[in-house]
């Protein structure tokens, strides 16, 4: 009996197992801030990192306490709380006397091998939002095979599955993804799954001079539906006019939308875009391309959709050859590495995507992001970066649709391969 009591007392005295990576939420004045919390233990001693700084403290039974420090070693906060298995909660005290609450969720360990998931969507979403429940939780390295409806909400059988406005598949929750990270999405496969598409039939007003726009006559009974000949790899108008009866365009399937949950808890219509990606409508976001997106909330919450059979630069008619699509993607994560705008990469180019309310601002964002990219990854100083951009930089007008427009700055990899490490 005495031995059993001693054993029970010993177990009760053991510190809770808190070593590992946690998803931390600090709630202050109704706002939630998220961060990765990494803890290591040695007996009751606790060390680790949080919010880019170090921490030191103790864990005794189910009680945890630590001080979070800045890079200069000063104490930024004193944190106390209770451990309840794979969750924790408690209080935060700031040096200035302010207080906050906190919770944490243990992030499950990454599987030994990457997994492939098949997902058949039943519901589609018309906003990029962190408030939408994720359809699946996946880990960096995992692959998902799925599909999406067209911009009007019709699936591969032409059945209406959603209201229009670029309804999205997802969102997919990526474990370990936290604000300040970069989500990496590689499009392994982007393929058509039906033989019809529809497009706009007039040029976007913001691409024309005002007097030219006013002078354009309305064309009656023009049919802008398309037939997609997947065997020959071309698209043609289903009911062409006499002058367009021989007109065909090569099929180049792409995704108009790849995006994550926006910052500050925003909800953005899927017809628009921003720093989070979204409806970027860039015709190079296709099979074989890798997209890089900044992360703004736990799990990133990845949305994909808005399939186009082919699209010229700018999506000039407002609607490209809109159709349903099947696609496969693989996710990865660059922890603690943030970017200032969406990026992309294929076999030929690295690409910085500037998104803003005007083409001038979009160009400035794209150029600045490209400078940051090559200064960081290729260790160039500003003069060296200027030489490279000034000789081989190219720009694409990616998107003229919506309240935001896009310019892409791109550099050929053949030029970058000449740079000394």
C-alpha positions as CSV (number, residue, x, y, z in Angstrom):
1,X,0.0,0.0,0.0
2,X,2.8,2.4,0.9
3,X,4.6,1.6,-2.4
4,X,1.4,2.4,-4.4
5,X,0.9,5.7,-2.6
6,X,4.6,6.7,-3.3
7,X,4.2,5.8,-6.9
8,X,1.0,7.9,-7.2
9,X,2.7,10.9,-5.5
10,X,5.6,10.5,-7.9
11,X,3.3,10.5,-11.0
12,X,1.5,13.6,-9.7
13,X,4.7,15.4,-9.2
14,X,5.9,14.8,-12.8
15,X,5.8,17.9,-15.0
16,X,3.4,17.8,-17.9
17,X,4.9,16.9,-21.3
18,X,4.9,20.3,-23.2
19,X,8.0,19.8,-25.4
20,X,7.2,20.4,-29.1
21,X,5.6,23.0,-31.3
22,X,2.4,24.8,-30.4
23,X,0.0,27.1,-32.1
24,X,-0.2,30.1,-29.8
25,X,-3.1,32.6,-29.7
26,X,-2.9,35.8,-27.6
27,X,-6.2,37.6,-27.1
28,X,-6.0,41.3,-26.2
29,X,-8.8,43.9,-26.4
30,X,-10.8,41.6,-28.6
31,X,-8.0,41.0,-31.1
32,X,-6.2,37.7,-31.6
33,X,-2.5,37.5,-32.5
34,X,-1.0,34.2,-33.6
35,X,2.5,32.8,-33.3
36,X,4.5,29.6,-33.3
37,X,5.5,28.5,-29.8
38,X,8.4,26.1,-29.6
39,X,9.1,24.5,-26.2
40,X,12.0,22.3,-24.9
41,X,12.2,20.8,-21.4
42,X,14.9,19.5,-19.1
43,X,13.2,18.3,-15.9
44,X,11.2,21.3,-14.8
45,X,13.3,23.8,-16.8
46,X,11.6,25.3,-19.8
47,X,13.3,27.0,-22.8
48,X,12.2,27.8,-26.3
49,X,11.1,30.5,-28.7
50,X,8.0,32.6,-29.3
51,X,7.3,35.7,-31.4
52,X,10.9,35.7,-32.8
53,X,12.3,35.8,-29.3
54,X,13.7,33.4,-26.7
55,X,11.8,32.2,-23.6
56,X,12.8,30.7,-20.2
57,X,10.6,29.3,-17.5
58,X,9.4,26.2,-15.6
59,X,6.7,23.6,-15.9
60,X,5.6,21.9,-12.7
61,X,2.9,19.3,-12.9
62,X,0.2,21.0,-15.0
63,X,1.5,24.6,-14.3
64,X,3.6,26.4,-16.8
65,X,5.3,29.8,-16.4
66,X,7.8,31.6,-18.6
67,X,9.2,34.9,-19.6
68,X,9.2,35.9,-23.3
69,X,12.3,38.0,-24.2
70,X,13.1,40.3,-27.1
71,X,16.3,40.0,-29.2
72,X,18.0,42.4,-26.8
73,X,17.2,40.2,-23.8
74,X,14.6,42.4,-22.2
75,X,11.4,40.8,-20.8
76,X,8.5,41.4,-23.1
77,X,5.9,39.4,-21.2
78,X,5.4,37.0,-18.3
79,X,3.2,34.1,-19.2
80,X,1.4,31.7,-16.8
81,X,-1.0,29.0,-17.5
82,X,-2.4,25.4,-17.1
83,X,-1.6,22.4,-19.3
84,X,-4.5,20.2,-20.3
85,X,-3.0,17.5,-22.5
86,X,-2.6,18.9,-26.0
87,X,-3.9,22.3,-25.1
88,X,-2.9,25.1,-22.7
89,X,-4.4,28.4,-21.5
90,X,-3.6,31.2,-19.1
91,X,-2.7,34.8,-18.6
92,X,-0.1,37.2,-20.1
93,X,1.3,40.1,-18.0
94,X,3.1,42.9,-19.9
95,X,5.8,45.1,-18.3
96,X,3.6,48.2,-18.8
97,X,0.8,46.6,-16.7
98,X,-1.4,45.5,-19.6
99,X,-2.8,42.0,-19.4
100,X,-4.1,39.5,-22.0
101,X,-5.3,35.9,-22.3
102,X,-3.7,33.1,-24.2
103,X,-4.4,29.6,-25.5
104,X,-2.2,27.1,-27.3
105,X,-2.9,24.0,-29.3
106,X,-0.2,21.3,-29.8
107,X,0.6,20.9,-33.5
108,X,0.5,17.2,-34.4
109,X,3.9,15.7,-35.4
110,X,4.6,15.6,-39.1
111,X,4.1,12.2,-40.6
112,X,7.3,10.2,-41.4
113,X,6.3,10.1,-45.1
114,X,4.3,12.7,-47.2
115,X,0.7,11.6,-48.0
116,X,-1.5,12.0,-51.0
117,X,-5.2,12.9,-50.4
118,X,-8.1,12.6,-52.8
119,X,-10.8,15.2,-52.1
120,X,-14.1,15.6,-53.8
121,X,-15.6,19.0,-53.0
122,X,-19.3,19.1,-52.0
123,X,-19.4,22.8,-51.2
124,X,-17.7,25.9,-52.7
125,X,-16.9,29.3,-51.3
126,X,-17.2,32.8,-52.7
127,X,-14.9,34.6,-50.3
128,X,-11.3,34.3,-49.1
129,X,-11.8,34.2,-45.4
130,X,-10.3,32.7,-42.2
131,X,-13.7,32.2,-40.8
132,X,-14.5,29.3,-43.2
133,X,-14.1,25.8,-41.7
134,X,-11.3,23.9,-43.4
135,X,-12.2,20.9,-45.5
136,X,-9.0,19.1,-44.7
137,X,-5.9,19.3,-42.6
138,X,-2.7,18.5,-44.4
139,X,1.0,18.7,-43.6
140,X,3.9,20.3,-45.5
141,X,5.0,17.7,-48.1
142,X,1.4,16.4,-48.7
143,X,-0.3,16.3,-52.0
144,X,-4.0,16.8,-52.8
145,X,-5.9,15.6,-55.9
146,X,-9.2,17.5,-56.3
147,X,-11.2,19.6,-58.7
148,X,-13.1,22.9,-59.0
149,X,-16.2,24.3,-60.7
150,X,-16.1,27.1,-63.3
151,X,-16.5,30.8,-62.5
152,X,-20.2,30.5,-62.8
153,X,-20.4,27.5,-60.4
154,X,-20.9,24.7,-62.9
155,X,-19.0,21.4,-62.6
156,X,-17.6,19.0,-65.2
157,X,-21.1,17.8,-66.1
158,X,-22.4,21.4,-66.6
159,X,-24.5,21.1,-63.4
160,X,-24.8,24.2,-61.3
161,X,-23.2,23.6,-57.9
162,X,-22.8,27.2,-56.6
163,X,-23.6,30.8,-57.3
164,X,-21.1,32.5,-59.6
165,X,-18.2,34.7,-58.8
166,X,-15.3,32.2,-58.9
167,X,-16.4,29.7,-56.3
168,X,-13.4,28.1,-54.6
169,X,-12.4,24.6,-53.6
170,X,-11.1,24.4,-50.0
171,X,-9.9,25.8,-47.7
172,X,-7.1,23.4,-46.9
173,X,-5.5,23.8,-43.4
174,X,-1.7,23.3,-43.5
175,X,-0.4,22.2,-40.2
176,X,2.5,24.2,-38.8
177,X,1.8,27.2,-41.0
178,X,1.8,30.4,-39.0
179,X,1.8,34.2,-39.7
180,X,5.3,35.2,-40.8
181,X,5.8,32.0,-42.9
182,X,5.6,31.5,-46.6
183,X,3.3,28.9,-48.1
184,X,4.7,27.0,-51.1
185,X,2.1,25.6,-53.5
186,X,3.3,23.5,-56.5
187,X,0.7,22.8,-59.2
188,X,1.6,19.3,-60.3
189,X,-1.4,18.9,-62.6
190,X,-3.9,21.3,-64.0
191,X,-6.2,19.6,-66.5
192,X,-9.5,20.2,-68.3
193,X,-12.4,17.9,-67.4
194,X,-15.0,19.0,-69.9
195,X,-15.3,20.2,-73.5
196,X,-17.1,23.5,-73.1
197,X,-16.2,27.0,-71.9
198,X,-17.6,30.5,-72.0
199,X,-15.8,33.9,-72.3
200,X,-16.6,37.6,-72.3
201,X,-17.1,39.4,-75.6
202,X,-16.0,43.0,-74.9
203,X,-12.8,44.6,-73.8
204,X,-12.5,45.8,-70.2
205,X,-13.1,49.5,-70.0
206,X,-9.9,50.3,-68.1
207,X,-7.9,49.0,-71.1
208,X,-9.4,51.5,-73.5
209,X,-9.3,55.2,-74.1
210,X,-12.6,56.8,-72.9
211,X,-13.5,58.2,-76.3
212,X,-12.8,54.8,-77.9
213,X,-15.0,53.0,-75.4
214,X,-17.9,55.4,-76.0
215,X,-17.6,54.9,-79.8
216,X,-17.9,51.1,-79.7
217,X,-21.2,49.7,-81.1
218,X,-23.0,46.9,-79.3
219,X,-22.7,43.6,-81.2
220,X,-26.0,41.8,-81.1
221,X,-26.4,38.0,-80.9
222,X,-22.7,37.3,-80.7
223,X,-22.1,33.8,-79.2
224,X,-18.9,33.7,-77.1
225,X,-19.3,30.0,-76.1
226,X,-16.3,27.8,-76.9
227,X,-15.7,24.1,-77.7
228,X,-12.6,22.6,-76.2
229,X,-11.0,20.0,-78.4
230,X,-8.8,18.2,-75.8
231,X,-7.6,15.7,-78.3
232,X,-6.2,18.3,-80.7
233,X,-5.3,20.7,-77.8
234,X,-7.2,23.7,-79.2
235,X,-10.3,25.8,-78.5
236,X,-12.7,27.2,-81.1
237,X,-15.9,29.2,-81.0
238,X,-18.9,26.9,-80.9
239,X,-20.9,29.2,-83.3
240,X,-18.3,31.4,-85.0
241,X,-18.9,34.3,-87.3
242,X,-17.7,34.0,-90.9
243,X,-14.5,35.9,-90.1
244,X,-13.7,33.7,-87.1
245,X,-14.7,30.3,-88.5
246,X,-11.0,29.2,-88.8
247,X,-9.8,30.8,-85.6
248,X,-8.4,28.4,-83.0
249,X,-6.2,29.0,-79.9
250,X,-4.0,26.5,-78.2
251,X,-5.3,25.2,-74.8
252,X,-3.2,26.3,-71.8
253,X,-5.2,25.4,-68.7
254,X,-4.6,27.6,-65.7
255,X,-6.1,28.5,-62.3
256,X,-7.3,32.1,-62.0
257,X,-7.4,31.8,-58.2
258,X,-4.8,30.6,-55.7
259,X,-5.0,32.3,-52.3
260,X,-4.9,32.1,-48.5
261,X,-7.0,33.7,-45.8
262,X,-6.4,37.5,-45.9
263,X,-4.7,39.5,-43.1
264,X,-6.6,41.1,-40.1
265,X,-9.5,38.7,-40.3
266,X,-10.7,40.0,-43.6
267,X,-13.2,38.4,-46.0
268,X,-12.5,39.3,-49.6
269,X,-14.8,38.3,-52.5
270,X,-13.3,35.6,-54.8
271,X,-13.5,38.0,-57.7
272,X,-10.7,40.0,-56.2
273,X,-7.1,39.7,-55.1
274,X,-4.5,41.2,-52.8
275,X,-1.3,40.4,-50.9
276,X,-2.9,37.1,-50.0
277,X,-3.1,36.1,-53.6
278,X,-6.6,35.2,-54.6
279,X,-8.1,36.0,-58.1
280,X,-4.7,36.9,-59.6
281,X,-5.8,35.7,-63.1
282,X,-2.1,35.3,-64.2
283,X,-1.9,32.9,-67.1
284,X,1.4,31.5,-65.9
285,X,-0.2,29.9,-62.8
286,X,-0.6,26.6,-64.5
287,X,0.7,23.0,-64.4
288,X,4.4,23.0,-63.3
289,X,4.3,26.4,-61.6
290,X,5.1,27.0,-57.9
291,X,3.2,29.8,-56.1
292,X,4.5,31.4,-52.9
293,X,2.1,33.1,-50.6
294,X,2.5,35.0,-47.3
295,X,0.7,33.4,-44.4
296,X,-1.5,35.6,-42.2
297,X,-3.3,33.1,-39.8
298,X,-2.7,29.6,-38.5
299,X,-3.0,26.9,-41.1
300,X,-2.8,29.5,-43.9
301,X,-6.2,28.3,-45.3
302,X,-5.5,27.6,-49.0
303,X,-8.2,28.2,-51.6
304,X,-8.0,27.2,-55.3
305,X,-10.3,27.6,-58.3
306,X,-11.5,29.6,-61.3
307,X,-10.2,27.4,-64.1
308,X,-9.4,28.9,-67.5
309,X,-8.8,26.8,-70.6
310,X,-6.8,29.6,-72.0
311,X,-6.3,33.3,-71.3
312,X,-4.4,36.2,-72.9
313,X,-2.5,38.7,-70.8
314,X,-4.8,40.9,-68.6
315,X,-7.9,38.8,-69.0
316,X,-9.0,41.6,-71.3
317,X,-12.6,40.4,-71.8
318,X,-13.3,40.1,-68.1
319,X,-13.9,36.4,-68.4
320,X,-11.3,34.1,-69.9
321,X,-12.3,30.7,-71.4
322,X,-14.0,29.8,-68.1
323,X,-14.4,26.1,-67.4
324,X,-14.2,23.5,-64.7
325,X,-10.9,21.9,-63.9
326,X,-9.2,19.0,-62.1
327,X,-5.9,19.7,-60.4
328,X,-3.3,18.3,-58.1
329,X,-1.0,20.3,-55.8
330,X,1.7,19.8,-53.2
331,X,2.3,22.1,-50.3
332,X,5.4,23.0,-48.4
333,X,6.3,25.7,-45.9
334,X,9.1,28.1,-45.3
335,X,8.9,28.8,-41.6
336,X,9.9,32.2,-40.4
337,X,10.4,33.6,-43.9
338,X,7.9,36.2,-44.9
339,X,7.4,37.8,-48.3
340,X,5.8,41.1,-49.2
341,X,3.7,40.0,-52.2
342,X,2.8,36.8,-54.0
343,X,5.5,35.1,-56.0
344,X,5.7,32.4,-58.6
345,X,8.3,30.3,-60.3
346,X,8.5,27.9,-63.3
347,X,11.2,26.4,-65.4
348,X,12.1,29.7,-67.1
349,X,11.4,32.5,-64.7
350,X,11.1,33.7,-61.1
351,X,8.1,36.1,-60.9
352,X,7.0,38.7,-58.4
353,X,3.2,39.6,-58.6
354,X,2.3,43.2,-57.7
355,X,-1.3,43.7,-56.9
356,X,-2.8,47.2,-56.3
357,X,-5.6,49.5,-57.2
358,X,-3.7,50.9,-60.2
359,X,-1.2,49.6,-62.7
360,X,1.4,52.1,-61.6
361,X,1.3,50.9,-58.0
362,X,1.1,47.3,-59.0
363,X,4.3,47.8,-61.1
364,X,6.1,49.4,-58.1
365,X,5.1,46.5,-55.8
366,X,6.2,43.9,-58.3
367,X,9.6,45.6,-58.9
368,X,10.3,46.2,-55.2
369,X,9.4,42.5,-54.4
370,X,11.7,41.3,-57.1
371,X,14.5,43.5,-55.8
372,X,14.0,42.0,-52.3
373,X,13.9,38.5,-53.7
374,X,17.3,38.7,-55.5
375,X,18.9,40.7,-52.8
376,X,18.0,38.1,-50.2
377,X,18.4,34.9,-52.2
378,X,21.3,35.9,-54.4
379,X,23.0,38.3,-51.9
380,X,23.1,41.2,-54.4
381,X,23.7,44.8,-53.3
382,X,21.4,47.5,-54.7
383,X,23.7,48.4,-57.5
384,X,24.1,44.8,-58.5
385,X,20.4,44.2,-58.4
386,X,19.8,47.3,-60.6
387,X,22.2,45.9,-63.2
388,X,20.4,42.6,-63.4
389,X,16.9,44.2,-63.5
390,X,18.0,46.9,-65.9
391,X,19.2,44.3,-68.5
392,X,16.9,41.3,-68.3
393,X,13.7,42.3,-66.4
394,X,10.4,41.6,-68.2
395,X,6.9,42.7,-67.2
396,X,3.5,41.0,-67.8
397,X,0.1,42.7,-67.4
398,X,-1.5,39.8,-65.5
399,X,-5.0,41.0,-64.6
400,X,-7.2,44.0,-65.3
401,X,-10.4,42.7,-63.7
402,X,-11.8,43.7,-60.3
403,X,-10.9,46.5,-57.9
404,X,-7.3,45.3,-57.9
405,X,-5.0,44.9,-61.0
406,X,-1.8,43.0,-61.3
407,X,1.6,43.5,-62.9
408,X,4.2,40.7,-62.8
409,X,8.0,41.4,-62.8
410,X,9.9,38.3,-64.0
411,X,13.6,37.4,-64.4
412,X,14.9,34.6,-66.6
413,X,16.7,31.8,-64.7
414,X,19.3,31.7,-67.5
415,X,20.5,35.2,-66.3
416,X,20.3,34.3,-62.6
417,X,22.4,31.2,-63.2
418,X,25.3,33.5,-64.1
419,X,25.4,35.1,-60.6
420,X,28.2,34.1,-58.4
421,X,27.1,32.5,-55.0
